[in-house]
Amino acid sequence: MADTAMGRFGALLWMLFVTPFILGGLYLIRSDRREQIADGWTQRRF
């Protein structure tokens, strides 16, 4: 592991920056699925 400020805190900064986008995407996918179920559309399972 790099013994620098970026080596120590780079992953933490990256997670803090990326996590909101990941959570936002999951929320949009989940809300879209709920709307599909409410409209009576269900995905066919193979």
C-alpha positions, 0 to 999 in steps of 0.5 A, a space after each residue: 500500500 502506498 504510504 501517501 495521503 492519496 494512498 491512505 485516503 484515496 479509496 475513502 474519497 473514491 467511495 464517498 464520491 461514487 456511493 451516491 451515484 450507485 445508490 441513486 441508480 439502485 433507487 431508480 431501478 427499484 422505483 421503476 420496478 414498483 411502477 411496473 408491478 403497480 401497472 400490472 406488468 410483470 416480467 416473464 420468467 424463463 
